[in-house]
Amino acid sequence: MLIVFFRAIILYALVIFSIRLMGKRQIGELQPSELVITILLSNIATLPIEDTTIPMATGIIPMLTLVSLDVIMSTLTLRSRKLRQMVSGSPKVIISNGVIDQKQMKKLRYSVDDLMESLHDYNIFDINEVQYAIVETTGKISVMQKNDYSPLSPSDIELYSKSKNPPQILIDDGVIMHGAVEFLGLDMKFIHEILSKNNVEASGVFLMSCDEDKNYKLIKKEDLN
């Protein structure tokens, strides 16, 4: 039993390392080759855990080989557009100028129900509102609405303002996020001034966020005892 426990820990760490090495993506954003490798990794990792007679190397070597192949393939596809299209395919336009390309949908085996379900993600319930839609290589649909139905933007009414990055979390459950402090171009003196003003230590802060204009929000920890 102890052997199974340690094997599980080692393989768990190896799978986490492998997935991180492959890059940060959601399951729905994986390319076909990445999805295949992810499935194979999970299957290979279970073998040495379920059967202790199987050497650990039998699981570790194939896993590292698959991850290495994925990294090599990713590097090659970045350099070659043709290879990238062979491995991942290319986006397909299924609606153009408001007209559905039924032939393309048939090639993709994309039903009307699939199309409408994807449009619902954009809060679109009337196909007449769509100007352009494209199926990405991940299978996700990207949609552009017609001008008459698209949300009004500040530029439409000639209202211009400076674009800003969103507020950053400077203190997370008592821990100062130095990367965020540096990102905003702040220093620790500013942080300590805010803490002193609110009569609290960093360890007593549940959440503190701040934007580029130094507008901050501070939430103290509650006594849950």
Backbone bond lengths (Angstrom), bond angles and torsions (degrees), N, CA, C in turn:
res aa  C-N    CA-C-N  psi(-1)  N-CA   C-N-CA  omega(-1)  CA-C   N-CA-C  phi
1 M - - - 1.467 - - 1.527 111.09 -
2 L 1.355 115.64 -39.06 1.455 119.95 179.74 1.531 110.76 -65.38
3 I 1.328 116.02 -35.12 1.465 120.47 179.05 1.530 109.82 -63.64
4 V 1.328 116.21 -44.02 1.468 121.04 178.79 1.524 110.22 -61.50
5 F 1.337 116.08 -39.82 1.467 121.12 -179.88 1.530 111.03 -60.35
6 F 1.334 116.89 -49.75 1.465 120.34 -178.79 1.523 111.81 -69.12
7 R 1.320 116.63 -35.60 1.467 119.55 176.91 1.532 110.76 -62.50
8 A 1.312 115.54 -41.96 1.469 120.53 -179.68 1.525 110.73 -62.61
9 I 1.332 116.75 -41.23 1.470 121.01 179.93 1.531 110.45 -64.39
10 I 1.332 116.11 -46.34 1.468 120.60 -178.27 1.532 110.97 -62.81
11 L 1.328 116.20 -46.61 1.466 120.22 -178.15 1.526 111.52 -69.78
12 Y 1.322 116.43 -34.00 1.468 120.12 175.93 1.533 109.65 -61.32
13 A 1.322 116.33 -47.89 1.466 120.69 179.16 1.527 110.85 -61.85
14 L 1.325 116.07 -38.86 1.468 120.20 -179.15 1.525 111.27 -67.78
15 V 1.337 117.19 -39.75 1.470 120.33 178.80 1.530 110.14 -65.58
16 I 1.337 116.84 -43.28 1.472 120.54 177.62 1.518 110.16 -59.86
17 F 1.322 116.84 -45.34 1.458 121.13 178.88 1.527 110.80 -61.25
18 S 1.322 116.62 -41.07 1.465 121.17 -178.11 1.519 111.36 -65.79
19 I 1.333 116.38 -44.88 1.463 120.35 -179.60 1.523 110.59 -65.07
20 R 1.340 116.80 -40.25 1.473 120.13 177.80 1.518 110.93 -63.89
21 L 1.325 116.05 -37.45 1.460 120.73 -179.53 1.524 110.87 -67.04
22 M 1.330 116.28 -33.34 1.464 120.95 179.90 1.524 112.03 -73.78
23 G 1.327 117.74 -19.91 1.455 120.52 178.59 1.513 111.61 114.93
24 K 1.331 115.73 161.55 1.465 121.54 -177.34 1.526 109.90 -92.04
25 R 1.331 115.43 110.71 1.457 121.26 176.54 1.516 109.07 -144.60
26 Q 1.323 115.07 150.73 1.451 119.64 171.12 1.525 108.34 -76.63
27 I 1.336 117.25 159.14 1.457 121.07 -179.41 1.520 110.78 -56.02
28 G 1.341 116.88 -41.78 1.451 120.26 -177.76 1.512 113.70 -71.83
29 E 1.336 118.35 -9.40 1.457 121.93 -178.77 1.523 112.38 -102.90
30 L 1.334 117.12 1.11 1.461 120.20 -178.08 1.524 111.19 -71.14
31 Q 1.340 115.20 139.02 1.453 119.90 171.22 1.531 108.12 -71.45
32 P 1.349 118.33 159.17 1.472 120.33 -178.92 1.523 113.62 -52.03
33 S 1.340 117.22 -43.96 1.465 120.12 -178.83 1.523 111.33 -65.06
34 E 1.343 116.74 -37.40 1.462 121.01 179.87 1.528 110.97 -69.82
35 L 1.326 116.27 -37.36 1.464 120.42 178.87 1.526 110.68 -65.39
36 V 1.342 116.28 -41.22 1.467 120.74 178.82 1.521 110.60 -61.43
37 I 1.332 116.73 -45.73 1.459 120.68 -178.84 1.525 110.77 -65.70
38 T 1.319 117.75 -39.02 1.464 121.42 178.30 1.526 110.77 -60.86
39 I 1.333 116.82 -43.66 1.467 121.22 178.90 1.526 110.52 -65.05
40 L 1.339 116.30 -43.77 1.465 120.12 -179.59 1.527 111.05 -63.98
41 L 1.328 116.95 -39.94 1.464 120.45 179.54 1.530 110.98 -59.53
42 S 1.334 115.92 -44.90 1.465 119.23 -178.74 1.526 111.16 -64.81
43 N 1.337 116.54 -38.27 1.473 119.57 -179.93 1.523 112.07 -69.97
44 I 1.339 115.73 -42.68 1.469 119.72 -179.48 1.522 111.00 -65.14
45 A 1.344 116.44 -38.30 1.470 120.61 -177.09 1.523 112.10 -64.85
46 T 1.323 117.19 -28.53 1.468 119.36 -177.18 1.528 112.90 -77.16
47 L 1.335 117.03 -23.43 1.468 119.38 -175.38 1.524 113.51 -62.20
48 P 1.358 120.14 -52.90 1.473 119.30 179.74 1.521 113.56 -65.75
49 I 1.348 116.75 -21.22 1.467 119.39 179.21 1.525 110.53 -78.26
50 E 1.325 115.96 -42.72 1.460 120.28 -177.72 1.526 112.65 -73.14
51 D 1.331 115.89 -33.65 1.470 120.44 -177.27 1.528 108.85 -123.45
52 T 1.328 116.72 104.31 1.465 120.75 -176.68 1.531 112.86 -71.83
53 T 1.339 117.02 -9.57 1.474 119.37 177.55 1.526 111.13 -78.97
54 I 1.330 116.44 -15.11 1.472 120.63 177.89 1.522 108.94 -81.27
55 P 1.330 118.81 125.33 1.468 121.14 178.90 1.525 111.65 -60.75
56 M 1.319 116.89 147.01 1.461 121.22 179.36 1.527 111.43 -59.74
57 A 1.326 115.25 -34.37 1.472 119.37 -178.96 1.517 111.29 -61.15
58 T 1.326 116.40 -29.26 1.463 120.55 179.65 1.526 111.33 -64.23
59 G 1.323 116.84 -27.37 1.457 120.58 177.10 1.516 112.49 -93.53
60 I 1.334 116.15 -39.94 1.464 120.43 -174.47 1.527 111.84 -69.26
61 I 1.342 117.18 -45.88 1.468 120.42 -176.36 1.529 112.36 -61.41
62 P 1.360 119.58 -48.27 1.474 118.34 177.75 1.531 113.00 -62.29
63 M 1.337 117.22 -35.71 1.458 120.25 -179.74 1.527 111.07 -65.20
64 L 1.329 116.10 -46.67 1.465 119.77 178.84 1.523 111.27 -66.10
65 T 1.332 116.12 -33.76 1.469 120.08 178.17 1.522 110.83 -65.01
66 L 1.336 116.74 -44.90 1.460 120.87 180.00 1.528 111.78 -63.53
67 V 1.327 115.59 -42.83 1.464 119.54 180.00 1.528 110.29 -65.57
68 S 1.334 116.51 -40.65 1.464 120.26 178.60 1.529 110.47 -62.97
69 L 1.336 116.54 -40.78 1.465 120.63 177.56 1.518 111.16 -62.34
70 D 1.340 116.02 -40.41 1.465 119.71 179.37 1.523 111.02 -64.88
71 V 1.332 117.19 -42.59 1.469 120.67 179.59 1.532 110.02 -64.84
72 I 1.332 116.91 -42.89 1.465 120.57 178.65 1.524 110.93 -63.86
73 M 1.347 116.18 -44.32 1.455 120.69 179.93 1.529 110.90 -63.68
74 S 1.338 116.74 -39.24 1.467 120.39 178.54 1.520 110.94 -62.59
75 T 1.342 115.94 -40.48 1.464 120.59 178.91 1.528 110.96 -65.15
76 L 1.327 115.95 -41.56 1.466 120.47 -179.47 1.527 111.55 -68.21
77 T 1.338 116.78 -40.65 1.460 119.32 -178.87 1.526 112.01 -69.25
78 L 1.337 116.64 -26.00 1.465 119.35 175.42 1.524 111.16 -67.94
79 R 1.318 116.58 -29.29 1.463 121.42 -177.27 1.522 113.06 -91.41
80 S 1.342 116.77 -21.67 1.462 120.52 -175.92 1.520 110.44 -126.09
81 R 1.324 116.15 114.57 1.465 120.54 179.16 1.525 110.96 -67.01
82 K 1.329 117.23 -39.15 1.463 121.02 -179.15 1.530 110.88 -63.02
83 L 1.341 115.72 -44.08 1.461 119.51 178.87 1.518 110.39 -65.01
84 R 1.331 116.93 -37.82 1.463 120.97 179.39 1.523 110.46 -62.77
85 Q 1.326 116.46 -40.05 1.461 119.66 178.66 1.525 111.56 -69.64
86 M 1.341 116.97 -34.05 1.457 120.82 178.28 1.525 111.27 -66.23
87 V 1.335 116.08 -41.25 1.464 121.36 -176.15 1.526 111.88 -80.87
88 S 1.329 116.18 -46.57 1.468 120.25 -172.38 1.519 113.69 -105.11
89 G 1.334 117.38 -11.67 1.451 119.86 -175.95 1.517 110.59 81.15
90 S 1.316 117.30 -168.52 1.460 121.99 179.96 1.521 109.32 -138.13
91 P 1.328 117.28 153.08 1.469 120.23 179.32 1.526 111.27 -60.85
92 K 1.325 116.05 147.50 1.462 121.37 -179.46 1.525 110.16 -123.81
93 V 1.325 115.77 128.88 1.460 121.24 178.97 1.524 108.96 -82.11
94 I 1.331 116.45 124.25 1.465 119.80 179.89 1.531 112.30 -112.34
95 I 1.344 116.95 -14.65 1.469 120.76 173.65 1.523 107.78 -137.62
96 S 1.315 116.86 126.49 1.456 121.70 178.56 1.521 108.86 -138.50
97 N 1.341 115.63 129.73 1.474 120.94 -176.09 1.530 111.50 54.69
98 G 1.329 115.27 33.70 1.454 120.33 177.00 1.516 115.02 79.80
99 V 1.350 117.66 3.00 1.460 121.94 -177.69 1.526 109.48 -106.42
100 I 1.332 116.59 127.81 1.462 121.33 179.47 1.525 110.28 -76.93
101 D 1.322 116.85 130.89 1.461 122.45 175.85 1.533 107.99 -88.44
102 Q 1.318 116.14 91.64 1.462 120.78 -176.03 1.533 111.63 -64.86
103 K 1.337 116.88 -33.94 1.464 120.98 -179.89 1.528 110.44 -63.53
104 Q 1.340 115.57 -42.87 1.459 120.15 179.93 1.521 110.95 -68.15
105 M 1.315 117.33 -37.96 1.456 120.85 178.09 1.524 110.93 -64.29
106 K 1.325 116.14 -36.98 1.464 119.88 178.59 1.522 110.88 -66.54
107 K 1.351 116.66 -39.33 1.467 120.67 177.80 1.527 110.89 -62.53
108 L 1.328 115.51 -38.32 1.465 120.88 -178.30 1.530 112.07 -83.55
109 R 1.347 115.85 -4.81 1.462 121.70 -175.09 1.533 109.84 54.90
110 Y 1.329 112.86 45.57 1.461 121.43 -178.74 1.524 108.40 -104.33
111 S 1.320 117.49 117.26 1.459 121.34 -177.98 1.526 110.88 -86.23
112 V 1.319 115.18 167.74 1.467 120.27 176.69 1.528 110.12 -62.41
113 D 1.331 115.48 -37.56 1.476 119.57 178.75 1.531 110.51 -62.61
114 D 1.345 116.87 -40.71 1.469 120.47 177.83 1.527 110.27 -62.08
115 L 1.325 115.50 -42.37 1.462 120.48 -179.33 1.517 111.10 -63.84
116 M 1.324 117.35 -48.37 1.458 121.07 -177.77 1.527 111.13 -65.64
117 E 1.333 116.62 -37.20 1.470 119.89 177.97 1.524 110.84 -62.25
118 S 1.329 116.19 -39.78 1.460 120.16 178.67 1.519 111.07 -68.91
119 L 1.326 117.48 -37.35 1.464 120.87 179.02 1.522 110.96 -66.28
120 H 1.323 116.42 -32.66 1.469 120.11 179.39 1.526 111.10 -61.81
121 D 1.342 116.77 -28.80 1.470 119.92 177.63 1.528 111.12 -63.11
122 Y 1.325 116.52 -23.74 1.467 121.64 178.58 1.536 111.19 -100.02
123 N 1.335 116.18 14.18 1.467 121.89 -177.89 1.525 111.34 59.26
124 I 1.321 115.70 35.49 1.461 122.01 176.34 1.526 107.98 -110.50
125 F 1.330 116.33 121.67 1.460 120.81 -178.39 1.532 111.64 -119.04
126 D 1.319 116.01 -0.11 1.461 121.23 178.22 1.522 108.26 -125.38
127 I 1.336 116.45 118.37 1.461 121.27 -177.79 1.517 112.27 -60.68
128 N 1.360 116.83 -22.82 1.462 120.88 -179.62 1.522 112.66 -68.16
129 E 1.327 116.91 -13.30 1.474 120.04 -179.52 1.531 112.31 -83.04
130 V 1.342 116.52 -11.05 1.468 120.17 -172.60 1.520 110.93 -91.31
131 Q 1.321 115.81 127.64 1.459 122.53 175.21 1.522 111.41 -92.57
132 Y 1.334 115.42 -40.45 1.466 119.93 -173.00 1.518 108.64 -152.61
133 A 1.318 116.54 138.13 1.464 120.99 177.35 1.522 108.90 -144.90
134 I 1.317 115.79 139.24 1.457 121.13 -177.25 1.526 109.83 -136.11
135 V 1.313 116.32 137.20 1.458 121.44 177.15 1.523 107.98 -90.99
136 E 1.338 116.45 117.12 1.459 120.90 -178.57 1.526 109.96 -74.48
137 T 1.317 116.06 170.50 1.468 120.60 -178.62 1.527 112.21 -66.05
138 T 1.328 116.90 -18.92 1.463 120.84 177.95 1.527 112.02 -85.10
139 G 1.340 116.86 -6.44 1.460 120.66 -177.42 1.510 112.77 96.25
140 K 1.329 117.76 -8.48 1.464 121.82 179.89 1.531 109.37 -79.47
141 I 1.324 116.18 144.37 1.464 121.37 178.52 1.529 109.75 -97.80
142 S 1.321 116.17 131.73 1.463 122.08 172.54 1.526 107.36 -106.30
143 V 1.329 116.01 135.08 1.462 120.70 -171.53 1.523 111.26 -127.27
144 M 1.347 115.50 140.47 1.462 121.33 171.45 1.529 107.72 -120.05
145 Q 1.322 115.92 125.05 1.458 120.32 -179.69 1.526 110.87 -80.60
146 K 1.313 114.75 158.97 1.457 119.83 173.36 1.522 108.87 -67.70
147 N 1.328 116.55 153.32 1.464 120.77 -175.86 1.521 112.67 -57.84
148 D 1.315 116.11 -33.29 1.470 119.54 -177.44 1.524 112.43 -67.80
149 Y 1.344 115.84 -20.60 1.472 119.87 -175.53 1.529 113.21 -113.69
150 S 1.314 117.59 -10.45 1.464 120.26 -177.15 1.529 110.05 -74.08
151 P 1.333 117.89 148.76 1.462 121.39 -179.24 1.527 111.54 -60.29
152 L 1.316 115.62 145.96 1.455 121.14 178.36 1.521 109.74 -71.42
153 S 1.330 116.35 131.51 1.463 121.41 179.36 1.523 109.55 -109.88
154 P 1.357 117.84 159.00 1.471 120.09 179.30 1.524 113.00 -55.63
155 S 1.344 117.77 -34.72 1.465 119.71 -178.75 1.525 111.95 -67.85
156 D 1.358 116.44 -26.29 1.466 119.69 179.12 1.527 111.87 -64.46
157 I 1.321 116.98 -29.96 1.465 120.63 179.08 1.525 110.51 -109.23
158 E 1.337 114.40 18.87 1.474 121.62 177.02 1.527 111.75 56.55
159 L 1.320 114.55 40.91 1.459 120.41 175.28 1.519 107.87 -107.76
160 Y 1.302 116.93 107.44 1.450 121.24 -172.95 1.536 110.38 -110.72
161 S 1.297 115.22 138.60 1.465 121.15 177.47 1.533 108.46 -145.21
162 K 1.289 115.62 160.91 1.451 120.89 -178.79 1.527 110.58 -71.18
163 S 1.319 115.32 132.02 1.461 119.53 176.83 1.521 109.60 -77.71
164 K 1.329 115.73 137.25 1.466 120.45 -177.22 1.518 110.34 -129.62
165 N 1.320 114.92 151.88 1.461 119.78 172.91 1.527 109.21 -71.94
166 P 1.313 117.76 153.44 1.468 119.50 179.88 1.529 110.91 -68.94
167 P 1.333 117.96 161.48 1.469 120.97 176.48 1.523 111.15 -58.01
168 Q 1.316 115.63 148.93 1.457 121.92 179.71 1.527 109.58 -110.62
169 I 1.326 115.79 147.87 1.463 120.40 177.02 1.523 108.72 -81.73
170 L 1.328 116.29 116.97 1.464 121.57 -177.95 1.530 112.06 -93.38
171 I 1.324 116.38 -32.55 1.466 120.59 177.34 1.518 107.88 -132.88
172 D 1.305 115.65 124.80 1.461 121.74 -178.52 1.523 108.84 -121.45
173 D 1.336 114.99 105.84 1.473 121.01 178.85 1.517 111.81 52.40
174 G 1.341 115.32 48.21 1.461 121.27 174.80 1.517 114.89 87.37
175 V 1.311 117.93 -3.60 1.466 121.84 -177.98 1.527 109.76 -108.29
176 I 1.322 116.96 124.57 1.466 121.45 178.62 1.522 109.81 -76.38
177 M 1.332 116.14 126.75 1.460 122.10 -179.84 1.528 108.68 -91.47
178 H 1.328 115.58 92.33 1.465 120.78 -173.61 1.527 111.87 -63.76
179 G 1.342 117.01 -31.16 1.461 119.81 178.62 1.519 111.65 -63.01
180 A 1.346 116.60 -40.52 1.463 121.13 179.28 1.527 110.79 -69.30
181 V 1.340 115.95 -37.47 1.468 120.43 177.86 1.523 109.82 -61.08
182 E 1.316 115.93 -44.25 1.464 120.86 179.48 1.527 110.87 -68.17
183 F 1.338 117.31 -37.82 1.462 121.87 -179.09 1.529 111.48 -60.47
184 L 1.337 116.37 -38.19 1.462 121.06 -179.54 1.526 112.78 -83.84
185 G 1.332 116.26 -3.34 1.457 120.13 -179.60 1.522 112.72 72.98
186 L 1.324 116.40 26.57 1.462 121.23 179.58 1.525 109.86 -95.69
187 D 1.316 116.16 177.50 1.460 120.68 175.15 1.527 108.46 -133.27
188 M 1.317 115.69 170.57 1.458 120.52 -177.46 1.522 111.99 -67.12
189 K 1.320 116.76 -23.34 1.465 119.83 178.07 1.526 110.00 -61.84
190 F 1.328 116.46 -41.35 1.461 120.92 178.61 1.527 110.64 -62.70
191 I 1.331 116.17 -43.22 1.458 120.69 179.54 1.524 110.84 -60.65
192 H 1.337 115.93 -47.08 1.469 120.17 -177.88 1.532 111.24 -66.07
193 E 1.328 117.24 -33.14 1.464 120.20 177.70 1.531 110.61 -64.76
194 I 1.322 116.30 -42.15 1.465 120.60 179.23 1.529 110.05 -66.08
195 L 1.331 116.69 -42.53 1.468 120.54 179.83 1.523 110.67 -63.44
196 S 1.328 115.38 -42.27 1.466 119.96 179.56 1.522 110.74 -65.34
197 K 1.319 116.39 -39.27 1.465 121.28 179.89 1.516 111.15 -63.15
198 N 1.335 116.45 -34.47 1.458 121.12 -179.12 1.524 112.55 -96.06
199 N 1.352 115.56 5.81 1.464 121.59 176.18 1.532 111.79 54.13
200 V 1.320 115.20 53.74 1.459 120.32 -178.28 1.521 109.54 -149.57
201 E 1.323 116.00 150.08 1.461 121.49 173.49 1.530 108.86 -89.84
202 A 1.327 115.84 161.80 1.462 120.01 179.42 1.523 111.09 -58.21
203 S 1.336 116.07 -36.45 1.467 120.56 -178.96 1.523 112.13 -66.79
204 G 1.336 117.19 -17.20 1.454 121.11 -179.27 1.519 113.41 -97.55
205 V 1.345 116.06 6.86 1.467 120.67 -179.34 1.520 110.07 -99.59
206 F 1.319 116.15 126.38 1.458 121.08 176.64 1.525 110.57 -79.60
207 L 1.334 116.35 -43.16 1.453 121.22 -179.96 1.518 110.38 -155.42
208 M 1.329 115.33 134.03 1.457 120.56 173.70 1.515 108.19 -138.62
209 S 1.340 115.38 123.10 1.457 120.48 177.92 1.517 109.57 -122.00
210 C 1.338 115.46 160.53 1.459 119.93 -177.27 1.523 109.00 -156.21
211 D 1.345 116.19 147.89 1.462 119.90 177.42 1.520 110.67 -107.01
212 E 1.342 115.99 -174.44 1.468 120.77 -176.18 1.523 112.59 -66.21
213 D 1.343 116.57 -23.76 1.460 120.42 -179.68 1.525 112.39 -91.16
214 K 1.339 115.15 10.91 1.461 122.85 178.20 1.536 113.05 66.81
215 N 1.322 115.64 23.70 1.466 120.05 171.59 1.524 107.07 -83.36
216 Y 1.311 116.85 119.83 1.454 120.09 -172.90 1.525 112.28 -119.86
217 K 1.308 114.87 161.66 1.468 121.73 172.55 1.514 107.38 -133.84
218 L 1.305 117.52 128.97 1.453 122.99 -176.09 1.528 109.02 -125.07
219 I 1.317 115.22 128.16 1.463 121.93 176.77 1.532 108.62 -120.41
220 K 1.320 115.40 119.82 1.456 119.99 -179.77 1.521 111.05 -77.85
221 K 1.318 115.56 155.53 1.453 120.45 175.53 1.521 109.58 -69.27
222 E 1.321 114.40 141.80 1.461 119.82 175.81 1.519 109.47 -91.51
223 D 1.304 115.29 149.83 1.464 120.92 176.16 1.525 107.99 -81.43
224 L 1.338 116.09 103.44 1.461 121.19 -176.05 1.511 112.96 -91.83
225 N 1.327 117.32 3.06 1.472 120.43 -179.56 1.532 110.13 -80.31
